[in-house]
């Protein structure tokens, strides 16, 4: 249920109503809007709860939530969530761009990637330190050393860091180094992991599983939201279908469909969604045109030498061209794309290159 409070209610009264909701055996999630405050009362519904809450003089009305996902639903929160951390801003007209290699390979590689994607307009750096691979013989990542290299890249450029966490045991470690924790497609329904990141004060980028329905996707997000973390970014990275001409099928209809059902930002991954480097640019343009709040793209200084996902990785030069084209689409729709939020004293490419050289030496 959504408990809509009357305008001008003081915070102490809001807390009192929230406690009454908790006393009924429900979870109370207070959502402060620009015009009024509402309380999402989540849990097993019993007889009489709605009538009891409606009887309080501070309550304007109580509305049932019809969607199976309660906190993620647009019924609960009419205002679209904006996730902002460091240099990254996504949602409600702000199109963030996360770019970088699939895997952190060397300090020099990740630092060069950071400098060049920032120069092209990226607002965050991606890079995997822990790599879940289909084959146990494939490159599994540099682990904490990779996280340290990512932190050095952030120091050099000011770019926020997005990297994957794979197990509940790694959450604290990854949170120490990252700005956004990524939940990969294989872990979308790893409920212990979802609950663990829900208890950390870091935004979470949640990738849709390759065989997950939209309701399952949003219910996975609900696990994170239910533990108190409001900063969830939904990422469509393609699903498995009978088609074989691309690595996955990238359903861009997901973007407007989710926009009608949730207030959470929606990001598109055209790299995994196609698996083909030449398709990344056109699908990125299409994603922005569909209303996506962001892109996450695999970029490498030398794509052919990438330790993982080389076939879908684009060069730094191709990424720069992609940004020019996508920004035109965004501007035509009235969006702000790649609006870098300065987080340090980093400045020109020359300044970044100097810091990179110092870090490497």
C-alpha positions in Angstrom: 0.0 0.0 0.0 1.0 3.6 -0.5 0.2 5.9 2.4 -0.2 9.4 1.0 0.4 12.0 3.7 -1.2 15.5 3.7 1.0 18.4 2.6 3.1 20.2 5.1 3.4 17.2 7.5 6.5 17.6 9.8 9.2 15.0 9.8 8.4 13.9 13.4 4.8 13.1 12.3 6.1 11.2 9.3 8.3 9.1 11.5 5.3 8.4 13.8 3.1 7.2 10.9 6.0 5.0 9.7 6.4 3.4 13.1 2.6 2.7 13.1 3.1 0.9 9.8 6.0 -1.1 11.2 3.8 -2.0 14.3 1.3 -3.6 11.9 4.0 -6.0 10.8 4.7 -4.1 7.5 7.9 -2.5 6.3 7.7 1.3 6.0 9.7 2.9 3.2 9.5 6.7 3.4 9.7 8.5 0.1 10.0 12.3 0.1 8.8 14.0 -3.0 8.9 17.6 -4.2 5.2 18.1 -3.2 4.4 15.6 -0.6 5.7 12.6 1.3 4.4 9.0 0.9 5.1 5.8 2.8 5.3 2.5 1.0 3.9 -0.1 3.4 5.2 -3.4 2.1 4.4 -6.9 3.4 1.7 -9.5 3.7 -1.6 -7.7 3.6 -4.1 -8.4 6.4 -7.7 -7.3 6.9 -8.3 -3.9 8.2 -4.8 -2.3 7.6 -6.0 0.1 4.9 -9.0 1.3 6.9 -6.8 1.8 10.0 -4.2 3.9 8.2 -6.9 6.0 6.5 -8.4 6.9 9.9 -5.3 8.8 10.9 -5.8 12.6 10.4 -2.4 13.1 8.9 -3.2 10.6 6.1 -4.8 11.9 2.9 -5.4 8.5 1.4 -4.2 4.9 1.2 -3.7 3.4 -2.3 -3.1 -0.4 -3.0 0.0 -1.2 -5.1 -1.0 -3.5 -7.8 2.4 -4.4 -9.2 4.2 -7.4 -7.6 7.3 -5.2 -7.2 6.3 -2.5 -4.7 9.2 -0.1 -4.1 10.4 -0.1 -7.7 6.9 0.6 -9.0 5.9 3.9 -10.6 2.8 3.6 -8.5 4.9 4.1 -5.4 7.1 7.0 -6.6 5.9 9.3 -9.4 9.2 11.2 -9.7 12.0 9.4 -11.6 15.0 8.5 -9.5 18.3 10.2 -10.4 21.4 8.3 -9.4 24.4 10.5 -8.9 27.8 9.4 -7.6 31.0 11.1 -8.3 31.2 12.0 -12.0 28.2 9.8 -12.9 24.6 11.1 -13.1 21.7 9.1 -14.6 18.0 9.5 -14.8 15.3 12.1 -15.5 16.9 13.5 -18.6 20.6 12.9 -17.6 22.2 10.3 -19.9 25.3 8.8 -18.2 27.9 7.0 -20.2 30.0 4.2 -18.6 32.9 3.1 -20.8 36.1 1.0 -20.5 37.5 -2.4 -21.0 35.7 -5.6 -20.1 38.6 -6.7 -17.9 41.3 -4.8 -16.0 44.5 -6.3 -17.5 47.3 -3.9 -16.5 47.6 -0.6 -14.7 48.8 1.1 -17.9 45.8 -0.3 -19.9 43.2 0.8 -17.4 44.8 4.3 -17.0 45.0 4.9 -20.7 41.4 3.7 -21.1 40.3 6.1 -18.4 42.0 9.1 -20.0 40.7 8.4 -23.4 37.1 7.6 -22.6 36.9 10.7 -20.4 38.3 12.8 -23.2 35.5 11.5 -25.5 32.8 12.3 -23.0 32.3 9.3 -20.7 31.1 10.0 -17.2 32.2 6.8 -15.6 34.8 4.0 -16.1 34.0 0.3 -16.3 36.4 -2.5 -15.8 36.1 -6.0 -14.3 38.5 -7.0 -11.5 36.5 -10.2 -10.8 35.4 -11.9 -14.0 32.7 -14.6 -14.1 33.6 -16.6 -17.2 31.8 -19.5 -18.8 35.0 -21.5 -19.0 37.1 -22.1 -15.9 40.2 -21.8 -18.0 39.4 -18.2 -19.2 41.0 -15.1 -17.6 39.3 -14.7 -14.2 40.5 -11.1 -13.5 43.2 -9.5 -11.3 40.8 -9.3 -8.3 42.0 -6.9 -5.6 45.0 -5.8 -7.6 42.5 -4.9 -10.4 40.5 -2.9 -7.9 43.6 -1.0 -6.9 44.3 -0.2 -10.6 40.8 1.1 -11.0 41.2 3.4 -8.0 44.4 4.7 -9.5 42.5 5.5 -12.7 39.8 7.4 -10.7 42.6 9.4 -9.0 44.0 10.3 -12.3 40.8 11.3 -14.1 38.1 11.8 -11.6 35.9 9.2 -13.3 33.5 7.2 -11.1 34.3 3.5 -11.1 31.8 0.8 -12.0 32.9 -2.8 -11.4 31.3 -6.2 -10.7 30.9 -7.9 -7.4 30.3 -11.6 -7.6 29.7 -12.9 -4.0 28.3 -11.5 -0.7 31.7 -12.1 0.8 33.3 -9.7 -1.7 30.8 -6.8 -1.2 32.8 -4.9 1.5 36.0 -5.3 -0.5 34.5 -4.1 -3.8 32.6 -1.3 -2.0 35.9 0.1 -0.7 37.2 0.7 -4.2 34.1 1.3 -6.4 31.5 4.0 -6.8 28.9 1.7 -8.4 28.7 -2.0 -7.8 27.6 -4.1 -10.8 25.5 -7.3 -10.5 26.1 -9.4 -13.6 23.5 -11.2 -15.6 24.5 -14.5 -14.1 23.8 -13.2 -10.6 20.5 -11.4 -11.2 18.7 -13.9 -9.0 21.5 -14.5 -6.5 19.2 -13.2 -3.7 21.9 -13.3 -0.9 24.1 -11.1 -3.1 21.2 -8.7 -3.9 20.4 -8.4 -0.2 24.1 -7.8 0.6 24.5 -4.9 -1.8 21.1 -3.6 -0.6 22.7 -2.9 2.8 25.6 -0.9 1.4 25.6 2.8 0.7 26.7 2.5 -2.9 24.6 2.6 -6.1 24.0 -0.8 -7.8 23.9 -1.5 -11.5 21.7 -4.6 -11.9 21.9 -6.5 -15.3 19.0 -8.4 -16.5 19.5 -12.2 -16.7 19.5 -13.6 -20.3 16.3 -15.6 -19.6 14.6 -13.3 -17.1 11.2 -11.7 -17.6 10.7 -8.0 -16.9 8.7 -8.9 -13.7 11.6 -11.1 -12.5 14.1 -8.4 -13.3 12.1 -5.8 -11.3 11.6 -8.2 -8.4 15.4 -8.7 -8.3 15.7 -4.9 -8.0 13.1 -5.1 -5.3 15.5 -7.2 -3.2 18.0 -4.4 -3.2 15.5 -1.7 -2.6 13.8 -3.6 0.2 17.1 -3.6 2.2 17.2 0.1 2.1 19.4 1.0 -0.9 17.3 3.3 -3.2 20.0 3.8 -5.9 19.4 1.0 -8.3 20.2 1.2 -12.0 18.5 -1.3 -14.3 20.6 -2.6 -17.2 19.2 -4.3 -20.3 22.1 -6.4 -21.7 20.2 -8.6 -24.1 18.3 -11.9 -23.8 18.6 -15.4 -25.3 16.3 -16.1 -28.2 16.3 -18.5 -31.2 18.2 -15.9 -33.2 21.9 -16.6 -33.7 23.1 -13.6 -35.8 24.1 -11.7 -32.7 25.4 -12.9 -29.3 22.1 -12.0 -27.7 18.9 -10.3 -28.8 18.9 -6.7 -27.6 15.2 -5.7 -27.0 15.2 -1.9 -26.9 11.4 -1.9 -26.3 12.5 -2.7 -22.7 13.4 1.0 -22.2 9.9 2.6 -22.8 8.2 -0.4 -21.2 10.2 -0.1 -18.0 9.7 3.7 -18.1 5.9 3.0 -17.8 6.4 0.8 -14.8 9.3 2.0 -12.7 11.0 5.2 -11.6 14.5 3.6 -11.7 17.0 4.6 -14.4 17.4 2.3 -17.3 20.7 1.6 -19.0 21.5 -0.2 -22.2 24.5 -2.5 -22.8 25.0 -2.6 -26.6 28.3 -4.5 -26.3 26.9 -7.7 -24.7 23.5 -7.1 -26.4 25.0 -7.6 -29.8 28.4 -9.2 -29.3 29.6 -7.5 -32.5 31.7 -4.4 -32.4 30.3 -2.9 -35.6 26.8 -2.9 -34.2 27.6 -1.1 -30.9 27.4 2.4 -32.4 24.0 2.1 -34.2 22.5 0.3 -31.2 23.8 3.0 -28.9 22.1 5.7 -31.0 18.9 3.7 -31.0 19.1 3.2 -27.2 19.4 7.0 -26.6 16.5 7.6 -29.1 14.4 5.1 -27.1 14.9 7.1 -23.9 17.6 5.2 -22.1 19.2 6.9 -19.1 22.6 5.7 -20.0 24.9 3.4 -21.9 27.6 0.9 -20.7 30.1 0.2 -23.4 33.2 -2.0 -23.7 36.1 0.2 -25.0 39.8 -0.9 -25.2 42.9 0.9 -26.5 43.7 -2.2 -28.5 40.5 -4.2 -28.9 42.2 -7.2 -30.7 44.4 -7.7 -27.7 41.6 -7.6 -25.1 41.8 -10.4 -22.6 38.0 -10.9 -22.8 35.1 -10.0 -25.1 37.4 -8.7 -27.9 34.8 -9.3 -30.6 32.3 -6.8 -29.1 34.9 -4.3 -27.8 35.3 -1.0 -29.7 38.4 1.2 -30.0 38.8 4.5 -28.3 38.5 6.3 -31.7 35.2 4.5 -32.4 34.0 5.4 -29.0 34.7 9.1 -29.6 32.7 8.9 -32.9 29.9 7.1 -31.0 29.7 9.9 -28.4 29.4 12.6 -31.1 26.6 10.9 -32.8 24.7 9.9 -29.6 25.0 13.4 -28.2 23.2 14.7 -31.3 20.4 12.3 -30.7 20.2 13.2 -27.0 20.2 16.9 -27.7 17.4 16.5 -30.2 15.3 14.9 -27.5 16.2 17.5 -24.8 18.5 15.2 -22.8 21.8 16.0 -21.3 24.4 13.4 -22.3 27.8 12.9 -20.9 27.6 15.9 -18.6 30.8 15.2 -16.6 30.6 16.1 -12.9 34.1 17.1 -11.7 35.1 15.2 -8.6 38.8 16.2 -8.3 41.3 18.7 -9.6 41.7 16.7 -12.9 41.7 18.9 -15.9 43.0 18.6 -19.5 44.2 15.5 -21.2 47.8 16.7 -20.7 47.1 16.9 -16.9 45.7 13.4 -17.0 48.6 12.0 -19.0 51.0 13.5 -16.5 49.2 11.8 -13.6 49.1 8.5 -15.5 52.8 8.6 -16.2 53.4 9.3 -12.5 51.2 6.4 -11.5 52.8 3.9 -13.9 56.4 5.0 -13.0 
